[in-house]
Amino acid sequence: MHNDFIQELSNLIGTKNVLLDIDSQKKYVSDWFGRATGVALAVARPANTEEVASIVKLSAKYQVSIVPQGGNTGLVGGGLPNSSGKELVLSLERINKIRSLDPLGKTISVDAGVILENLHNYAHAHGLEFPLTMGSQGSATVGGLLSTNAGGTAVLRYGNAREQCLGLEVITAEGEIWNGMRSLRKDNTGYDLRDIFIGAEGTLGIITGAVLRLIPSPKARLSALLSLDSPSLAIQLLEFVQTKANSQLTAFELISNTCLSLVDQYFPQFPYPFSSKTPYCVLIEISDNESEEHAYELMNTMLEQAFEKEFITDAIIPQSLAQSKRFWEIREHIPLAQVEDGKNIKHDISLPISKIPHFIEQASLIILKQFPNARIIDFGHLGDGNLHYNVAAPSGESADVFMKNKGKMNELVHDLVDQMGGSISAEHGIGANKAHELIKYKNPIELELMRKIKKSLDPKGIFNPEKILV
């Protein structure tokens, strides 16, 4: 049966676009950090929406499950096949055209396979910007960003991927093409089908196109790196800066000393930025629609007052765009430094912002009681309550041995998150890695409603099985 499926698939999209050997499949079946690997029946690389629809119909005919994949930058196994060797990976990398741009309406219509960095460059060339940014923007694609409702560093000002999307094009489980590529800000005509597919991780349909919001490029964008003694002071600083900068505040990132030290250790081109060690620092960014001079005036005034209030102990304001860029490169190299350092147990969590300092304090006490000398690597988007709370093996201990504690560590961290009214996934999704945990922490009524939606939209269960719901 699989031979017949492969033959028909090859007839549909061409033999060269059906990858069967292990070497050609390698980048499609392993995750970004090389921690997880699956086995695919084949990797299909369609060229357009119509070919995706035909593949879905063919897969339904042969009862072959489909794993949709964008740039394969996910961190929870959502875009990987399982180990059965029976699932088809459907890569949208060839469906990567900019369809149209409306400068007056400030919208752009794109294929799902458009790489985020290419989208940024295209919009910027037209005096506009797409505000969603992240470290993986050189690989991440629009379809993947929407399927996971990705966040990034500017959520504080602009919201998650869902808030950036006005319309979608989706292939249904029947292989039909739903054209919802509308650029309307207001469309109150029944159920919002768009939002059902955003964040569904390819379990309900395959996103092949999207209409996205754009914003005018600001006249100036200015960052500052601020040292402080505790997350509690960071929360006070956040409240203060929000009052002073209002909507001009676009990012507020919390970074621990451990993170700065790791980047310094593994990427010496980004040395420790302060003259002495600091428990934590905050990277803030303001966008100004008046002028660079106005941005500097606002930043300087805020920081002078922050010093007076004893929120911060040091501040570095870049004197050039290149220096400002280096601050963000330090932030973006934190995950890469963790890769160089070895495997660690990752937690992408969200909490009420006011509870983050208490969580960090309590989680450290709980973890170090059971795992003395474990290294806590905490950083994240403090402005929107998203914390990356990662735990690494003590110095000198085997990372592989330490990773055997992953189940217990997840339980310790996620139980505390749940007690504080938080979520076990802020921006990475559930995928395969957290599907069983979701049963424990998700409200049973919510889970049942999700199962009903899945059953209704994908009755044969061919879209990304064992992801989110198990």
C-alpha positions as CSV (number, residue, x, y, z in Angstrom):
1,M,0.0,0.0,0.0
2,H,2.8,2.4,0.9
3,N,4.5,1.7,-2.5
4,D,1.3,2.7,-4.3
5,F,1.0,5.9,-2.2
6,I,4.6,6.9,-2.9
7,Q,4.1,6.3,-6.6
8,E,1.0,8.4,-6.8
9,L,2.6,11.1,-4.7
10,S,5.6,11.2,-7.1
11,N,3.2,11.5,-10.0
12,L,1.6,14.5,-8.3
13,I,4.6,16.6,-7.4
14,G,7.6,14.9,-9.2
15,T,10.0,12.3,-8.0
16,K,12.6,14.8,-7.0
17,N,10.2,16.4,-4.6
18,V,9.5,13.1,-2.7
19,L,12.5,12.4,-0.5
20,L,12.9,8.8,0.5
21,D,16.5,8.2,1.6
22,I,17.7,8.9,5.1
23,D,20.4,11.5,4.1
24,S,18.0,13.7,2.1
25,Q,15.4,13.5,4.9
26,K,17.8,14.3,7.7
27,K,17.0,18.0,8.2
28,Y,13.3,17.3,8.2
29,V,13.2,14.6,10.8
30,S,15.4,16.2,13.5
31,D,14.6,19.2,15.6
32,W,16.5,22.5,15.6
33,F,18.7,21.6,18.6
34,G,19.3,18.0,17.4
35,R,17.6,16.6,20.6
36,A,14.7,14.8,18.9
37,T,14.5,12.6,15.8
38,G,11.7,10.8,14.0
39,V,11.4,8.5,11.1
40,A,9.4,9.5,8.0
41,L,7.7,7.4,5.3
42,A,8.7,10.2,3.0
43,V,9.2,14.0,2.8
44,A,6.9,15.8,0.3
45,R,7.9,19.2,-1.0
46,P,4.9,20.6,-2.9
47,A,5.2,23.8,-5.0
48,N,1.8,25.4,-4.4
49,T,-1.5,25.4,-2.6
50,E,-3.2,23.1,-5.1
51,E,-0.5,20.5,-4.8
52,V,-0.9,20.5,-1.0
53,A,-4.6,20.0,-1.4
54,S,-4.0,17.0,-3.8
55,I,-1.5,15.5,-1.3
56,V,-4.1,15.7,1.5
57,K,-6.7,14.0,-0.7
58,L,-4.2,11.3,-1.6
59,S,-3.2,10.8,2.1
60,A,-6.9,10.5,3.1
61,K,-7.3,7.8,0.4
62,Y,-4.4,5.7,1.7
63,Q,-4.9,6.7,5.4
64,V,-1.4,8.2,5.6
65,S,-0.9,10.7,8.4
66,I,0.6,14.1,7.5
67,V,3.0,16.1,9.6
68,P,3.0,19.7,8.2
69,Q,6.4,21.5,8.6
70,G,7.6,25.0,8.1
71,G,11.2,26.0,9.0
72,N,11.5,23.2,11.5
73,T,12.5,25.6,14.3
74,G,10.0,24.3,16.8
75,L,11.1,23.2,20.3
76,V,8.4,20.7,21.3
77,G,8.4,18.2,18.5
78,G,5.3,19.6,16.8
79,G,6.8,19.4,13.3
80,L,8.5,16.0,13.5
81,P,7.2,12.6,12.6
82,N,7.0,9.8,15.2
83,S,9.3,6.7,15.1
84,S,6.9,4.5,13.1
85,G,8.1,5.4,9.7
86,K,4.5,5.6,8.5
87,E,4.0,9.4,8.6
88,L,4.4,11.8,5.7
89,V,6.3,15.0,6.4
90,L,4.8,17.8,4.3
91,S,7.3,20.6,4.0
92,L,6.0,24.0,2.8
93,E,9.5,25.4,2.1
94,R,8.9,25.7,-1.6
95,I,5.6,27.6,-1.2
96,N,7.4,30.8,-0.4
97,K,6.2,33.7,-2.5
98,I,5.2,37.2,-1.4
99,R,1.8,37.5,-3.1
100,S,1.0,41.2,-2.7
101,L,1.5,44.2,-0.5
102,D,-1.1,47.0,0.3
103,P,0.9,50.0,1.5
104,L,-2.2,52.0,2.3
105,G,-4.0,49.3,4.1
106,K,-0.6,48.2,5.6
107,T,-1.1,44.5,4.9
108,I,0.9,41.9,3.1
109,S,-0.3,38.6,1.6
110,V,2.2,35.8,1.7
111,D,2.7,32.0,1.2
112,A,3.1,30.0,4.3
113,G,6.7,29.0,3.5
114,V,8.0,32.6,3.4
115,I,10.9,32.9,5.9
116,L,10.4,35.5,8.6
117,E,13.6,37.4,7.8
118,N,12.7,37.7,4.1
119,L,9.3,39.1,5.2
120,H,11.1,41.6,7.3
121,N,13.3,42.7,4.5
122,Y,10.5,43.0,2.0
123,A,8.3,45.1,4.3
124,H,11.3,47.3,5.3
125,A,12.0,48.0,1.6
126,H,8.5,49.5,1.4
127,G,8.9,51.6,4.6
128,L,6.9,49.2,6.7
129,E,7.6,46.5,9.2
130,F,6.2,43.2,10.4
131,P,6.6,43.4,14.2
132,L,7.1,39.8,15.1
133,T,10.8,39.1,15.7
134,M,12.8,36.2,17.2
135,G,16.2,34.6,17.2
136,S,15.2,31.9,14.6
137,Q,13.9,34.4,12.1
138,G,16.4,33.3,9.5
139,S,14.7,29.9,9.3
140,A,11.2,30.2,10.8
141,T,8.4,30.5,8.3
142,V,5.0,32.3,8.4
143,G,3.0,29.0,8.5
144,G,5.0,27.7,11.4
145,L,4.7,31.0,13.3
146,L,0.9,31.0,12.9
147,S,0.5,27.3,13.6
148,T,2.3,27.7,17.0
149,N,1.0,31.3,17.6
150,A,4.6,32.3,18.1
151,G,5.6,35.2,20.4
152,G,9.0,36.7,20.2
153,T,10.5,39.8,21.7
154,A,7.8,42.4,20.8
155,V,4.7,40.7,22.1
156,L,4.5,43.4,24.9
157,R,3.7,46.0,22.2
158,Y,2.2,44.1,19.3
159,G,0.9,40.8,20.6
160,N,1.5,37.2,19.4
161,A,1.3,35.9,15.9
162,R,-2.5,35.7,16.2
163,E,-2.7,39.5,16.6
164,Q,-0.7,40.0,13.4
165,C,-2.9,37.9,11.2
166,L,-6.0,39.1,9.4
167,G,-6.7,36.2,7.0
168,L,-5.7,32.7,6.2
169,E,-5.7,30.1,3.4
170,V,-6.1,26.6,4.8
171,I,-6.3,23.1,3.3
172,T,-9.0,21.1,5.1
173,A,-8.9,17.4,6.0
174,E,-11.0,16.8,2.8
175,G,-8.4,18.4,0.7
176,E,-10.5,21.5,0.1
177,I,-9.0,25.0,-0.1
178,W,-10.5,27.4,2.3
179,N,-9.8,30.9,1.0
180,G,-10.0,33.2,4.0
181,M,-7.4,35.6,2.7
182,R,-9.3,38.7,3.8
183,S,-7.5,41.9,4.9
184,L,-10.5,43.3,6.9
185,R,-9.9,44.7,10.4
186,K,-13.6,44.1,11.1
187,D,-15.6,41.0,9.9
188,N,-18.3,40.0,12.3
189,T,-20.0,37.3,10.3
190,G,-20.0,34.3,12.5
191,Y,-17.4,32.0,14.0
192,D,-13.8,33.2,13.7
193,L,-12.4,30.3,11.7
194,R,-9.1,31.9,11.3
195,D,-8.4,31.7,15.1
196,I,-9.2,28.0,15.2
197,F,-6.3,27.2,12.9
198,I,-3.8,29.6,14.5
199,G,-2.1,27.9,17.3
200,A,-3.4,24.4,16.3
201,E,0.0,23.2,15.3
202,G,-1.2,21.7,12.1
203,T,-3.7,19.3,13.8
204,L,-6.8,20.8,12.2
205,G,-5.7,22.0,8.8
206,I,-2.6,23.1,6.8
207,I,-2.0,26.8,6.5
208,T,-0.7,27.6,3.0
209,G,-1.2,31.4,3.0
210,A,-1.8,34.4,5.2
211,V,-2.7,38.1,5.2
212,L,-0.6,39.9,7.8
213,R,-0.6,43.3,9.4
214,L,2.2,45.7,8.9
215,I,3.2,48.8,10.8
216,P,5.1,52.0,9.7
217,S,8.8,51.8,10.3
218,P,9.6,54.0,13.4
219,K,11.8,57.0,13.0
220,A,14.0,55.6,15.7
221,R,14.5,52.5,17.7
222,L,16.6,52.6,20.9
223,S,17.7,49.9,23.3
224,A,19.3,50.0,26.7
225,L,20.9,47.3,28.9
226,L,20.2,47.8,32.6
227,S,21.6,45.9,35.6
228,L,19.6,45.3,38.7
229,D,19.6,43.2,41.8
230,S,16.4,41.1,41.6
231,P,13.4,40.1,39.5
232,S,11.3,42.1,42.0
233,L,13.1,45.3,41.1
234,A,12.6,44.3,37.4
235,I,8.8,44.2,37.9
236,Q,8.9,47.7,39.6
237,L,11.0,49.0,36.7
238,L,8.6,47.5,34.2
239,E,5.7,49.3,35.8
240,F,7.7,52.6,35.9
241,V,8.8,52.4,32.3
242,Q,5.4,51.5,31.0
243,T,4.0,54.6,32.7
244,K,6.7,56.8,31.2
245,A,7.0,55.3,27.7
246,N,3.5,54.0,27.3
247,S,3.1,52.4,23.8
248,Q,6.6,53.4,22.8
249,L,7.9,50.5,24.9
250,T,8.2,47.6,22.5
251,A,10.4,45.1,24.5
252,F,11.3,44.3,28.1
253,E,13.6,41.3,28.4
254,L,14.8,39.8,31.7
255,I,18.2,38.1,31.6
256,S,20.0,36.4,34.4
257,N,23.8,36.5,35.2
258,T,24.0,32.8,34.2
259,C,22.8,33.6,30.7
260,L,25.2,36.5,30.2
261,S,28.1,34.3,31.5
262,L,27.2,31.4,29.1
263,V,27.1,33.8,26.1
264,D,30.5,35.2,27.2
265,Q,31.9,31.7,27.6
266,Y,30.9,30.2,24.3
267,F,30.7,33.4,22.1
268,P,33.6,35.6,23.2
269,Q,32.7,38.1,20.5
270,F,29.8,39.0,22.9
271,P,31.7,39.6,26.2
272,Y,30.0,40.2,29.5
273,P,28.6,43.7,29.0
274,F,28.9,45.1,32.6
275,S,32.2,45.9,34.4
276,S,31.0,43.6,37.3
277,K,28.7,40.7,37.7
278,T,25.0,41.5,38.1
279,P,22.3,39.1,39.4
280,Y,20.0,40.1,36.6
281,C,19.7,42.7,33.8
282,V,16.9,44.0,31.7
283,L,17.1,44.7,27.9
284,I,14.5,47.3,27.0
285,E,13.6,48.8,23.7
286,I,11.5,51.9,22.7
287,S,10.3,52.8,19.3
288,D,9.8,56.5,18.5
289,N,7.8,58.0,15.7
290,E,9.3,61.5,16.1
291,S,13.0,61.3,15.9
292,E,16.2,59.7,17.3
293,E,16.8,62.8,19.4
294,H,13.4,62.4,21.0
295,A,14.0,58.7,21.7
296,Y,17.3,59.5,23.5
297,E,15.7,62.3,25.5
298,L,12.9,59.9,26.7
299,M,15.4,57.1,27.4
300,N,17.8,59.3,29.4
301,T,15.0,60.9,31.4
302,M,13.6,57.4,32.3
303,L,16.9,56.0,33.3
304,E,17.9,59.0,35.4
305,Q,14.7,58.6,37.4
306,A,15.2,54.8,37.6
307,F,18.6,55.4,39.2
308,E,17.0,57.9,41.6
309,K,14.4,55.3,42.6
310,E,17.2,52.7,43.0
311,F,15.6,50.3,40.5
312,I,18.8,49.9,38.6
313,T,22.5,49.8,39.4
314,D,24.0,50.4,36.0
315,A,22.9,51.3,32.5
316,I,24.4,51.0,29.0
317,I,22.8,53.1,26.3
318,P,24.2,52.3,22.9
319,Q,25.8,55.2,20.9
320,S,25.1,53.5,17.6
321,L,22.7,51.2,15.8
322,A,25.5,48.6,15.7
323,Q,25.9,48.7,19.4
324,S,22.2,48.4,19.9
325,K,22.1,45.4,17.6
326,R,24.9,43.7,19.7
327,F,22.6,43.9,22.8
328,W,20.0,41.9,20.9
329,E,22.6,39.5,19.5
330,I,23.6,38.8,23.1
331,R,19.9,38.0,23.9
332,E,19.5,35.9,20.8
333,H,22.7,33.9,21.5
334,I,21.4,32.7,24.9
335,P,19.7,29.6,23.4
336,L,22.8,29.0,21.2
337,A,25.1,29.1,24.2
338,Q,22.9,26.6,25.9
339,V,23.3,24.2,22.9
340,E,27.1,24.6,23.2
341,D,26.9,24.0,27.0
342,G,25.0,20.8,26.6
343,K,21.5,19.5,27.0
344,N,19.2,21.1,29.6
345,I,15.7,20.7,30.8
346,K,13.6,23.5,29.2
347,H,10.4,25.2,30.4
348,D,8.6,27.7,28.3
349,I,6.1,29.0,30.9
350,S,3.8,32.0,31.4
351,L,2.7,33.5,34.7
352,P,0.8,36.6,35.9
353,I,3.6,39.2,35.7
354,S,3.3,40.1,39.4
355,K,4.0,36.5,40.4
356,I,7.2,36.0,38.4
357,P,9.6,37.1,41.2
358,H,7.9,34.8,43.7
359,F,8.0,31.9,41.1
360,I,11.7,32.3,40.5
361,E,12.4,32.4,44.2
362,Q,10.2,29.4,45.0
363,A,11.2,27.3,42.0
364,S,14.9,27.7,42.9
365,L,14.3,26.6,46.4
366,I,12.3,23.5,45.3
367,I,14.8,22.5,42.6
368,L,18.0,23.0,44.5
369,K,16.6,21.1,47.4
370,Q,16.3,18.0,45.2
371,F,19.1,18.7,42.8
372,P,21.8,20.6,44.6
373,N,24.2,22.6,42.4
374,A,21.9,22.4,39.4
375,R,22.3,25.5,37.2
376,I,19.3,27.6,36.6
377,I,19.2,29.5,33.3
378,D,16.3,31.9,33.4
379,F,15.5,34.6,30.9
380,G,12.5,35.7,29.0
381,H,9.9,38.2,27.9
382,L,9.1,39.7,31.3
383,G,6.9,42.4,29.8
384,D,4.3,39.7,28.7
385,G,4.8,37.2,31.5
386,N,6.8,34.6,29.5
387,L,9.7,33.0,31.2
388,H,12.2,30.5,29.8
389,Y,13.1,28.6,33.0
390,N,15.8,26.1,32.0
391,V,17.8,23.8,34.3
392,A,21.2,22.4,33.4
393,A,23.4,19.8,35.1
394,P,25.9,21.0,37.7
395,S,29.3,21.8,36.4
396,G,31.3,18.6,35.8
397,E,28.2,16.3,35.7
398,S,27.2,14.5,32.6
399,A,24.3,16.3,30.8
400,D,22.9,13.0,29.5
401,V,22.8,11.6,33.0
402,F,21.1,14.8,34.3
403,M,18.5,14.7,31.5
404,K,17.1,11.4,33.1
405,N,15.6,13.8,35.7
406,K,13.5,15.5,33.1
407,G,10.2,14.0,34.1
408,K,10.6,14.9,37.8
409,M,12.0,18.4,37.0
410,N,9.0,19.1,34.7
411,E,6.6,18.0,37.4
412,L,8.3,20.3,40.0
413,V,8.3,23.3,37.7
414,H,4.9,22.8,36.1
415,D,3.1,22.0,39.4
416,L,4.4,25.4,40.7
417,V,3.3,27.1,37.6
418,D,-0.1,25.6,37.8
419,Q,-0.5,26.6,41.5
420,M,0.3,30.2,40.6
421,G,-2.3,30.4,37.8
422,G,0.2,30.1,34.9
423,S,0.6,28.0,31.8
424,I,3.0,25.2,30.9
425,S,3.4,26.6,27.4
426,A,3.7,30.3,26.6
427,E,4.9,30.5,23.0
428,H,6.5,27.1,21.9
429,G,3.2,25.2,21.8
430,I,2.4,21.7,23.1
431,G,3.6,19.5,20.2
432,A,4.4,15.9,21.2
433,N,6.6,16.8,24.2
434,K,3.9,18.2,26.4
435,A,0.8,16.4,25.1
436,H,0.6,14.0,28.1
437,E,1.3,16.9,30.5
438,L,-1.6,18.9,29.0
439,I,-4.0,16.2,30.3
440,K,-2.9,17.0,33.9
441,Y,-2.9,20.8,33.7
442,K,-5.7,21.6,31.2
443,N,-9.3,22.0,32.4
444,P,-11.2,18.7,31.5
445,I,-14.0,20.7,29.8
446,E,-11.5,22.6,27.7
447,L,-9.8,19.3,26.7
448,E,-13.2,17.8,25.7
449,L,-14.1,20.8,23.6
450,M,-10.7,20.6,21.9
451,R,-11.3,16.9,21.1
452,K,-14.7,17.7,19.6
453,I,-13.2,20.3,17.4
454,K,-10.4,17.9,16.3
455,K,-13.0,15.2,15.6
456,S,-15.2,17.5,13.6
457,L,-12.5,19.1,11.4
458,D,-10.2,16.0,11.0
459,P,-12.5,13.0,11.5
460,K,-10.0,10.5,10.1
461,G,-7.2,11.9,12.3
462,I,-4.7,12.3,9.5
463,F,-3.3,15.8,10.5
464,N,-0.3,15.7,12.9
465,P,-1.5,12.8,15.2
466,E,-0.2,12.6,18.8
467,K,0.4,16.3,18.8
468,I,-1.4,18.5,21.4
469,L,-4.1,15.8,22.1
470,V,-3.4,12.2,23.0
